[in-house]
Amino acid sequence: MAFQIIEGCVNCFACEPLCPSEAIYLPPGGTGGVKPHFLIDARKCTECDGDHPEPQCASICPIEGIILDALGVPLNPPGSLTGIPPERMGAAMAEIHAR
């Protein structure tokens, strides 16, 4: 039982202080000029069970599809934060860039 933060995390630091089990951390270093992104220590992650009714990391994360559950399913799937269905995102972005 553990969540996972994948590449695409922008290191906004929103999730780290909210984690009741202190499982979220920023690893040191980086390679080739690539900064490491936040990770979740699977040995510490409790999925907020017993502390909060919903995962705190996912409740605050501003990036869709970055935090996955134990089955690899995004806790904030594409479209969940913007309200734009994934199949319409390309057209919506094209419209924004055309302005």
MMTF fields as JSON, N, C-alpha, C and O atoms, coordinates in Angstrom:
{
  "mmtfVersion": "1.0.0",
  "mmtfProducer": "UNKNOWN",
  "numBonds": 395,
  "numAtoms": 396,
  "numGroups": 99,
  "numChains": 1,
  "numModels": 1,
  "chainsPerModel": [1],
  "groupsPerChain": [99],
  "chainIdList": ["A"],
  "bondAtomList": [4, 2, 8, 6, 12, 10, 16, 14, 20, 18, 24, 22, 28, 26, 32, 30, 36, 34, 40, 38, 44, 42, 48, 46, 52, 50, 56, 54, 60, 58, 64, 62, 68, 66, 72, 70, 76, 74, 80, 78, 84, 82, 88, 86, 92, 90, 96, 94, 100, 98, 104, 102, 108, 106, 112, 110, 116, 114, 120, 118, 124, 122, 128, 126, 132, 130, 136, 134, 140, 138, 144, 142, 148, 146, 152, 150, 156, 154, 160, 158, 164, 162, 168, 166, 172, 170, 176, 174, 180, 178, 184, 182, 188, 186, 192, 190, 196, 194, 200, 198, 204, 202, 208, 206, 212, 210, 216, 214, 220, 218, 224, 222, 228, 226, 232, 230, 236, 234, 240, 238, 244, 242, 248, 246, 252, 250, 256, 254, 260, 258, 264, 262, 268, 266, 272, 270, 276, 274, 280, 278, 284, 282, 288, 286, 292, 290, 296, 294, 300, 298, 304, 302, 308, 306, 312, 310, 316, 314, 320, 318, 324, 322, 328, 326, 332, 330, 336, 334, 340, 338, 344, 342, 348, 346, 352, 350, 356, 354, 360, 358, 364, 362, 368, 366, 372, 370, 376, 374, 380, 378, 384, 382, 388, 386, 392, 390],
  "bondOrderList": [1, 1, 1, 1, 1, 1, 1, 1, 1, 1, 1, 1, 1, 1, 1, 1, 1, 1, 1, 1, 1, 1, 1, 1, 1, 1, 1, 1, 1, 1, 1, 1, 1, 1, 1, 1, 1, 1, 1, 1, 1, 1, 1, 1, 1, 1, 1, 1, 1, 1, 1, 1, 1, 1, 1, 1, 1, 1, 1, 1, 1, 1, 1, 1, 1, 1, 1, 1, 1, 1, 1, 1, 1, 1, 1, 1, 1, 1, 1, 1, 1, 1, 1, 1, 1, 1, 1, 1, 1, 1, 1, 1, 1, 1, 1, 1, 1, 1],
  "groupList": [{"groupName": "MET", "atomNameList": ["N", "CA", "C", "O"], "elementList": ["N", "C", "C", "O"], "formalChargeList": [0, 0, 0, 0], "bondAtomList": [1, 0, 2, 1, 3, 2], "bondOrderList": [1, 1, 2], "singleLetterCode": "M", "chemCompType": "L-PEPTIDE LINKING"}, {"groupName": "ALA", "atomNameList": ["N", "CA", "C", "O"], "elementList": ["N", "C", "C", "O"], "formalChargeList": [0, 0, 0, 0], "bondAtomList": [1, 0, 2, 1, 3, 2], "bondOrderList": [1, 1, 2], "singleLetterCode": "A", "chemCompType": "L-PEPTIDE LINKING"}, {"groupName": "PHE", "atomNameList": ["N", "CA", "C", "O"], "elementList": ["N", "C", "C", "O"], "formalChargeList": [0, 0, 0, 0], "bondAtomList": [1, 0, 2, 1, 3, 2], "bondOrderList": [1, 1, 2], "singleLetterCode": "F", "chemCompType": "L-PEPTIDE LINKING"}, {"groupName": "GLN", "atomNameList": ["N", "CA", "C", "O"], "elementList": ["N", "C", "C", "O"], "formalChargeList": [0, 0, 0, 0], "bondAtomList": [1, 0, 2, 1, 3, 2], "bondOrderList": [1, 1, 2], "singleLetterCode": "Q", "chemCompType": "L-PEPTIDE LINKING"}, {"groupName": "ILE", "atomNameList": ["N", "CA", "C", "O"], "elementList": ["N", "C", "C", "O"], "formalChargeList": [0, 0, 0, 0], "bondAtomList": [1, 0, 2, 1, 3, 2], "bondOrderList": [1, 1, 2], "singleLetterCode": "I", "chemCompType": "L-PEPTIDE LINKING"}, {"groupName": "GLU", "atomNameList": ["N", "CA", "C", "O"], "elementList": ["N", "C", "C", "O"], "formalChargeList": [0, 0, 0, 0], "bondAtomList": [1, 0, 2, 1, 3, 2], "bondOrderList": [1, 1, 2], "singleLetterCode": "E", "chemCompType": "L-PEPTIDE LINKING"}, {"groupName": "GLY", "atomNameList": ["N", "CA", "C", "O"], "elementList": ["N", "C", "C", "O"], "formalChargeList": [0, 0, 0, 0], "bondAtomList": [1, 0, 2, 1, 3, 2], "bondOrderList": [1, 1, 2], "singleLetterCode": "G", "chemCompType": "PEPTIDE LINKING"}, {"groupName": "CYS", "atomNameList": ["N", "CA", "C", "O"], "elementList": ["N", "C", "C", "O"], "formalChargeList": [0, 0, 0, 0], "bondAtomList": [1, 0, 2, 1, 3, 2], "bondOrderList": [1, 1, 2], "singleLetterCode": "C", "chemCompType": "L-PEPTIDE LINKING"}, {"groupName": "VAL", "atomNameList": ["N", "CA", "C", "O"], "elementList": ["N", "C", "C", "O"], "formalChargeList": [0, 0, 0, 0], "bondAtomList": [1, 0, 2, 1, 3, 2], "bondOrderList": [1, 1, 2], "singleLetterCode": "V", "chemCompType": "L-PEPTIDE LINKING"}, {"groupName": "ASN", "atomNameList": ["N", "CA", "C", "O"], "elementList": ["N", "C", "C", "O"], "formalChargeList": [0, 0, 0, 0], "bondAtomList": [1, 0, 2, 1, 3, 2], "bondOrderList": [1, 1, 2], "singleLetterCode": "N", "chemCompType": "L-PEPTIDE LINKING"}, {"groupName": "PRO", "atomNameList": ["N", "CA", "C", "O"], "elementList": ["N", "C", "C", "O"], "formalChargeList": [0, 0, 0, 0], "bondAtomList": [1, 0, 2, 1, 3, 2], "bondOrderList": [1, 1, 2], "singleLetterCode": "P", "chemCompType": "L-PEPTIDE LINKING"}, {"groupName": "LEU", "atomNameList": ["N", "CA", "C", "O"], "elementList": ["N", "C", "C", "O"], "formalChargeList": [0, 0, 0, 0], "bondAtomList": [1, 0, 2, 1, 3, 2], "bondOrderList": [1, 1, 2], "singleLetterCode": "L", "chemCompType": "L-PEPTIDE LINKING"}, {"groupName": "SER", "atomNameList": ["N", "CA", "C", "O"], "elementList": ["N", "C", "C", "O"], "formalChargeList": [0, 0, 0, 0], "bondAtomList": [1, 0, 2, 1, 3, 2], "bondOrderList": [1, 1, 2], "singleLetterCode": "S", "chemCompType": "L-PEPTIDE LINKING"}, {"groupName": "TYR", "atomNameList": ["N", "CA", "C", "O"], "elementList": ["N", "C", "C", "O"], "formalChargeList": [0, 0, 0, 0], "bondAtomList": [1, 0, 2, 1, 3, 2], "bondOrderList": [1, 1, 2], "singleLetterCode": "Y", "chemCompType": "L-PEPTIDE LINKING"}, {"groupName": "THR", "atomNameList": ["N", "CA", "C", "O"], "elementList": ["N", "C", "C", "O"], "formalChargeList": [0, 0, 0, 0], "bondAtomList": [1, 0, 2, 1, 3, 2], "bondOrderList": [1, 1, 2], "singleLetterCode": "T", "chemCompType": "L-PEPTIDE LINKING"}, {"groupName": "LYS", "atomNameList": ["N", "CA", "C", "O"], "elementList": ["N", "C", "C", "O"], "formalChargeList": [0, 0, 0, 0], "bondAtomList": [1, 0, 2, 1, 3, 2], "bondOrderList": [1, 1, 2], "singleLetterCode": "K", "chemCompType": "L-PEPTIDE LINKING"}, {"groupName": "HIS", "atomNameList": ["N", "CA", "C", "O"], "elementList": ["N", "C", "C", "O"], "formalChargeList": [0, 0, 0, 0], "bondAtomList": [1, 0, 2, 1, 3, 2], "bondOrderList": [1, 1, 2], "singleLetterCode": "H", "chemCompType": "L-PEPTIDE LINKING"}, {"groupName": "ASP", "atomNameList": ["N", "CA", "C", "O"], "elementList": ["N", "C", "C", "O"], "formalChargeList": [0, 0, 0, 0], "bondAtomList": [1, 0, 2, 1, 3, 2], "bondOrderList": [1, 1, 2], "singleLetterCode": "D", "chemCompType": "L-PEPTIDE LINKING"}, {"groupName": "ARG", "atomNameList": ["N", "CA", "C", "O"], "elementList": ["N", "C", "C", "O"], "formalChargeList": [0, 0, 0, 0], "bondAtomList": [1, 0, 2, 1, 3, 2], "bondOrderList": [1, 1, 2], "singleLetterCode": "R", "chemCompType": "L-PEPTIDE LINKING"}],
  "groupTypeList": [0, 1, 2, 3, 4, 4, 5, 6, 7, 8, 9, 7, 2, 1, 7, 5, 10, 11, 7, 10, 12, 5, 1, 4, 13, 11, 10, 10, 6, 6, 14, 6, 6, 8, 15, 10, 16, 2, 11, 4, 17, 1, 18, 15, 7, 14, 5, 7, 17, 6, 17, 16, 10, 5, 10, 3, 7, 1, 12, 4, 7, 10, 4, 5, 6, 4, 4, 11, 17, 1, 11, 6, 8, 10, 11, 9, 10, 10, 6, 12, 11, 14, 6, 4, 10, 10, 5, 18, 0, 6, 1, 1, 0, 1, 5, 4, 16, 1, 18],
  "groupIdList": [1, 2, 3, 4, 5, 6, 7, 8, 9, 10, 11, 12, 13, 14, 15, 16, 17, 18, 19, 20, 21, 22, 23, 24, 25, 26, 27, 28, 29, 30, 31, 32, 33, 34, 35, 36, 37, 38, 39, 40, 41, 42, 43, 44, 45, 46, 47, 48, 49, 50, 51, 52, 53, 54, 55, 56, 57, 58, 59, 60, 61, 62, 63, 64, 65, 66, 67, 68, 69, 70, 71, 72, 73, 74, 75, 76, 77, 78, 79, 80, 81, 82, 83, 84, 85, 86, 87, 88, 89, 90, 91, 92, 93, 94, 95, 96, 97, 98, 99],
  "secStructList": [7, 7, 7, 3, 3, 7, 6, 6, 7, 7, 7, 7, 7, 1, 1, 4, 4, 4, 7, 6, 6, 7, 7, 3, 3, 7, 7, 1, 7, 7, 5, 6, 6, 5, 7, 7, 7, 7, 3, 3, 7, 6, 6, 6, 7, 7, 6, 6, 6, 6, 6, 7, 1, 1, 7, 2, 2, 2, 2, 2, 7, 7, 1, 6, 6, 7, 3, 3, 7, 6, 6, 1, 7, 5, 1, 1, 7, 6, 6, 6, 6, 6, 7, 7, 7, 2, 2, 2, 2, 2, 2, 2, 2, 2, 2, 2, 2, 2, 7],
  "xCoordList": [0.847, 0.0, 0.889, 1.491, 0.969, 1.754, 1.432, 1.132, 1.499, 1.344, 2.705, 3.732, 2.706, 3.933, 3.809, 2.757, 4.875, 4.943, 5.849, 6.975, 5.349, 6.118, 6.7, 6.417, 7.526, 8.09, 6.977, 5.887, 7.246, 6.224, 5.935, 5.377, 6.319, 6.217, 7.045, 8.181, 6.489, 7.172, 7.847, 8.31, 7.9, 8.545, 7.981, 8.729, 6.672, 6.036, 6.029, 5.713, 6.376, 6.46, 5.104, 5.059, 3.999, 2.681, 2.392, 1.816, 2.776, 2.409, 3.277, 2.786, 4.529, 5.484, 5.079, 5.099, 4.717, 4.368, 3.023, 2.76, 2.169, 0.854, 0.872, -0.081, 1.927, 1.976, 2.058, 3.046, 1.027, 1.018, 2.065, 2.447, 2.525, 3.52, 4.936, 5.871, 5.088, 6.383, 7.054, 8.265, 6.24, 6.74, 7.232, 7.939, 6.876, 7.255, 8.581, 8.768, 9.502, 10.83, 11.392, 10.981, 12.338, 13.047, 14.439, 15.231, 14.755, 16.07, 17.169, 16.937, 18.338, 19.448, 19.958, 19.736, 20.636, 21.347, 20.511, 19.6, 20.838, 20.269, 21.378, 22.554, 21.032, 22.054, 21.799, 20.652, 22.865, 22.751, 21.929, 21.241, 21.983, 21.226, 19.754, 19.0, 19.329, 17.934, 17.768, 18.412, 16.888, 16.633, 15.739, 14.823, 16.001, 15.111, 13.751, 13.641, 12.733, 11.404, 11.061, 11.719, 10.027, 9.605, 9.263, 8.785, 9.511, 9.205, 8.447, 8.4, 7.854, 7.163, 7.848, 8.012, 8.247, 8.867, 7.759, 6.916, 7.776, 6.714, 6.656, 5.601, 7.766, 7.767, 7.051, 6.582, 6.965, 6.323, 4.886, 4.071, 4.582, 3.272, 2.145, 2.165, 1.176, -0.005, -1.251, -2.348, -1.085, -2.202, -3.172, -4.361, -2.652, -3.409, -4.476, -5.329, -4.434, -5.407, -5.332, -4.268, -6.445, -6.505, -6.201, -6.433, -5.679, -5.36, -6.32, -6.745, -6.656, -7.514, -8.428, -8.063, -9.601, -10.52, -10.045, -10.466, -9.175, -8.633, -7.13, -6.641, -6.401, -4.945, -4.599, -5.041, -3.822, -3.476, -2.609, -2.771, -1.693, -0.823, -1.643, -1.408, -2.596, -3.427, -4.4, -4.742, -4.847, -5.819, -5.211, -5.941, -3.892, -3.237, -2.442, -2.094, -2.149, -1.29, -1.934, -3.069, -1.202, -1.76, -1.526, -1.934, -0.877, -0.549, -1.335, -1.255, -2.076, -2.894, -2.028, -1.072, -2.38, -1.742, -0.367, 0.318, 0.061, 1.421, 1.48, 2.49, 0.431, 0.418, -0.447, -1.623, 0.162, -0.511, -0.82, -0.095, -1.896, -2.187, -1.356, -0.552, -1.551, -0.751, -0.956, -0.115, -2.064, -2.329, -1.843, -1.99, -1.264, -0.775, -1.82, -1.61, -2.942, -4.03, -3.832, -3.649, -3.865, -3.7, -4.797, -5.979, -4.395, -5.362, -6.042, -7.193, -5.353, -5.907, -5.776, -4.832, -6.698, -6.561, -6.68, -7.232, -6.161, -6.281, -7.725, -8.647, -7.904, -9.228, -9.868, -10.841, -9.347, -9.979, -9.796, -10.657, -8.706, -8.46, -8.869, -9.335, -8.701, -9.026, -10.484, -11.043, -11.096, -12.461, -12.528, -13.613, -11.351, -11.3, -11.055, -10.029, -11.963, -11.749, -10.458, -10.153, -9.702, -8.419, -8.525, -7.612, -9.633, -9.773, -9.976, -9.836, -10.302, -10.478, -9.312, -9.283, -8.345, -7.242, -6.419, -6.042, -6.132, -5.346, -5.999, -5.34, -7.284, -8.015, -8.065, -7.957, -8.227, -8.278, -6.921, -6.87, -5.834, -4.497, -4.222, -3.626, -4.642, -4.461, -5.213, -4.713, -6.409, -7.204, -6.507, -6.471, -5.969, -5.265, -4.042, -3.802, -3.276, -2.051, -2.353, -1.511, -3.526, -3.907, -4.286, -4.363, -4.518, -4.943, -3.817, -4.014],
  "yCoordList": [-1.174, 0.0, 1.232, 1.572, 1.901, 3.13, 3.844, 3.223, 5.158, 5.973, 6.191, 5.866, 6.749, 7.016, 8.356, 8.674, 9.143, 10.382, 10.098, 9.628, 10.387, 10.078, 11.351, 12.467, 11.147, 12.276, 13.187, 12.728, 14.447, 15.431, 16.293, 17.384, 15.797, 16.579, 17.844, 17.78, 18.981, 20.259, 20.764, 21.903, 19.914, 20.278, 21.571, 22.474, 21.649, 22.859, 22.896, 23.923, 21.78, 21.658, 21.703, 21.833, 21.601, 21.653, 20.39, 20.473, 19.233, 17.963, 17.601, 17.039, 17.918, 17.439, 17.789, 16.902, 19.025, 19.323, 18.746, 18.678, 18.33, 17.792, 16.307, 15.798, 15.613, 14.162, 13.807, 14.135, 13.139, 12.828, 11.789, 11.712, 10.997, 9.973, 10.372, 9.58, 11.618, 12.14, 11.218, 11.002, 10.676, 9.756, 10.461, 9.853, 11.716, 12.448, 13.154, 13.835, 12.978, 13.57, 13.956, 13.432, 14.881, 15.304, 14.701, 15.083, 13.764, 13.133, 14.123, 15.065, 13.913, 14.816, 14.597, 13.545, 15.597, 15.446, 15.628, 16.455, 14.844, 14.938, 14.605, 14.675, 14.252, 13.905, 14.636, 14.858, 15.006, 15.647, 16.916, 17.213, 17.67, 18.905, 18.701, 19.672, 17.455, 17.16, 17.116, 16.326, 17.984, 17.999, 16.825, 16.487, 16.199, 15.112, 15.674, 16.831, 14.851, 15.275, 14.572, 13.61, 15.068, 14.468, 13.001, 12.602, 12.217, 10.792, 10.458, 11.255, 9.268, 8.781, 7.513, 6.566, 7.498, 6.316, 5.297, 5.494, 4.21, 3.198, 2.562, 2.087, 2.55, 1.957, 2.844, 2.359, 4.136, 5.073, 5.43, 5.765, 5.36, 5.811, 4.948, 3.723, 5.596, 4.911, 5.22, 4.781, 5.982, 6.466, 7.286, 7.372, 7.879, 8.715, 7.936, 8.531, 6.618, 5.772, 6.015, 5.884, 6.363, 6.633, 8.071, 8.483, 8.852, 10.257, 11.22, 12.221, 10.904, 11.787, 10.943, 9.83, 11.459, 10.686, 10.588, 9.688, 11.505, 11.441, 11.702, 12.367, 11.18, 11.378, 12.858, 13.56, 13.315, 14.728, 15.168, 16.281, 14.316, 14.684, 14.933, 15.906, 14.062, 14.206, 15.369, 16.01, 15.648, 16.724, 18.096, 19.033, 18.23, 19.526, 19.604, 20.7, 18.468, 18.436, 19.189, 18.898, 20.168, 20.935, 20.306, 20.873, 19.145, 18.517, 17.215, 16.324, 17.118, 15.926, 14.723, 14.851, 13.56, 12.311, 12.05, 11.138, 12.81, 12.675, 11.748, 11.071, 11.697, 10.823, 9.615, 9.743, 8.437, 7.192, 6.386, 6.466, 5.608, 4.701, 3.431, 3.334, 2.47, 1.233, 0.427, -0.404, 0.661, -0.051, 0.73, 0.275, 1.905, 2.727, 3.632, 4.178, 3.8, 4.651, 6.062, 6.224, 7.092, 8.465, 8.865, 8.618, 9.479, 9.968, 11.239, 11.5, 12.023, 13.2, 12.928, 13.411, 12.169, 11.818, 13.027, 14.053, 12.912, 14.017, 14.492, 13.69, 15.804, 16.411, 16.67, 17.419, 16.07, 16.204, 17.59, 18.049, 18.251, 19.57, 20.7, 21.743, 20.507, 21.563, 21.532, 22.547, 20.366, 20.216, 20.016, 19.937, 19.934, 19.736, 18.251, 17.723, 17.57, 16.152, 15.969, 16.788, 14.917, 14.705, 14.766, 15.253, 14.274, 14.277, 15.683, 15.887, 16.645, 18.034, 18.924, 20.094, 18.395, 19.213, 19.802, 20.972, 19.041, 19.554, 20.764, 21.768, 20.661, 21.78, 22.983, 24.122, 22.74, 23.832, 24.552, 25.78, 23.787, 24.403, 25.184, 26.26, 24.664, 25.364, 26.702, 27.714, 26.687, 27.915, 28.949, 30.138, 28.485, 29.377, 29.986, 31.188, 29.169, 29.665, 30.584, 31.401, 30.468, 31.312, 32.718, 33.626, 32.916, 34.236, 35.228, 36.376],
  "zCoordList": [0.0, 0.0, 0.0, 1.018, -1.144, -1.244, -2.534, -3.553, -2.472, -3.661, -4.282, -3.687, -5.495, -6.223, -6.922, -7.477, -6.901, -7.661, -8.851, -8.687, -10.052, -11.249, -11.872, -11.435, -12.912, -13.641, -14.106, -14.449, -14.116, -14.443, -13.232, -13.353, -12.057, -10.825, -11.011, -11.482, -10.65, -10.835, -9.56, -9.505, -8.545, -7.276, -6.697, -6.322, -6.63, -6.102, -4.572, -3.972, -3.954, -2.495, -1.799, -0.576, -2.532, -1.903, -1.099, -0.015, -1.603, -0.972, 0.237, 1.216, 0.162, 1.176, 2.612, 3.465, 2.915, 4.306, 4.764, 5.964, 3.818, 4.183, 4.515, 5.105, 4.153, 4.337, 5.822, 6.48, 6.361, 7.794, 8.194, 9.362, 7.238, 7.569, 7.162, 7.283, 6.673, 6.233, 5.222, 5.264, 4.306, 3.296, 2.035, 1.231, 1.847, 0.642, 0.882, 1.89, -0.069, 0.075, -1.293, -2.327, -1.263, -2.466, -2.395, -1.533, -3.29, -3.228, -3.593, -4.352, -3.064, -3.38, -4.801, -5.4, -5.32, -6.586, -7.815, -7.865, -8.797, -10.126, -11.103, -10.749, -12.301, -13.287, -14.588, -14.975, -15.254, -16.561, -16.547, -17.523, -15.468, -15.37, -15.065, -14.994, -14.882, -14.57, -13.056, -12.366, -12.554, -11.116, -10.756, -11.505, -9.613, -9.183, -8.775, -8.37, -8.885, -8.461, -7.145, -6.751, -6.48, -5.227, -5.434, -6.496, -4.414, -4.417, -3.143, -2.206, -3.12, -1.934, -1.467, -2.236, -0.208, 0.394, 0.665, 1.541, -0.099, 0.007, 1.394, 1.813, 2.097, 3.443, 4.457, 5.487, 4.167, 5.091, 4.7, 5.56, 3.417, 2.923, 3.471, 3.346, 4.073, 4.615, 3.797, 4.142, 2.703, 1.894, 2.739, 2.435, 3.789, 4.731, 5.488, 6.148, 5.398, 6.087, 7.594, 8.199, 8.182, 9.613, 9.977, 11.113, 9.022, 9.289, 8.587, 9.165, 7.332, 6.538, 5.648, 5.268, 5.317, 4.458, 3.009, 2.282, 2.581, 1.223, 1.272, 2.185, 0.291, 0.268, 0.184, -0.726, 1.121, 1.177, 0.007, -0.493, -0.439, -1.557, -2.819, -3.535, -3.089, -4.29, -4.153, -5.147, -2.938, -2.753, -3.037, -3.36, -2.923, -3.119, -4.415, -4.854, -5.035, -6.228, -7.393, -7.77, -7.97, -9.08, -10.456, -11.47, -10.498, -11.781, -11.94, -11.094, -13.009, -13.253, -13.64, -14.404, -13.099, -13.494, -12.923, -13.386, -11.941, -11.407, -10.205, -10.008, -9.398, -8.228, -8.548, -8.891, -8.429, -8.768, -7.519, -6.528, -7.564, -6.454, -6.631, -7.558, -5.752, -5.772, -7.052, -7.396, -7.761, -9.01, -10.235, -11.37, -9.995, -11.101, -11.711, -12.793, -11.038, -11.521, -10.964, -9.758, -11.83, -11.35, -10.361, -10.6, -9.258, -8.277, -8.774, -8.424, -9.577, -10.252, -11.747, -12.374, -12.33, -13.746, -14.657, -14.26, -15.889, -16.831, -16.951, -17.099, -16.885, -16.966, -15.62, -15.537, -14.565, -13.252, -12.641, -11.892, -12.945, -12.365, -13.3, -12.841, -14.593, -15.548, -15.96, -16.375, -15.844, -16.313, -17.819, -18.396, -18.458, -19.906, -20.162, -19.734, -20.841, -21.137, -21.936, -22.803, -21.661, -22.351, -23.874, -24.54, -24.426, -25.881, -26.454, -27.66, -25.598, -26.047, -25.668, -26.05, -24.923, -24.432, -25.576, -25.505, -26.617, -27.746, -28.39, -28.662, -28.627, -29.234, -28.309, -28.764, -27.017, -26.052, -25.987, -25.926, -26.001, -25.962, -27.241, -27.186, -28.387, -29.654, -29.638, -30.13, -29.071, -28.974, -28.071, -28.387, -26.97, -26.037, -26.709, -26.593, -27.406, -28.062, -29.234, -29.606, -29.818, -30.951, -30.498, -31.326, -29.236, -28.731, -28.705, -28.307]
}
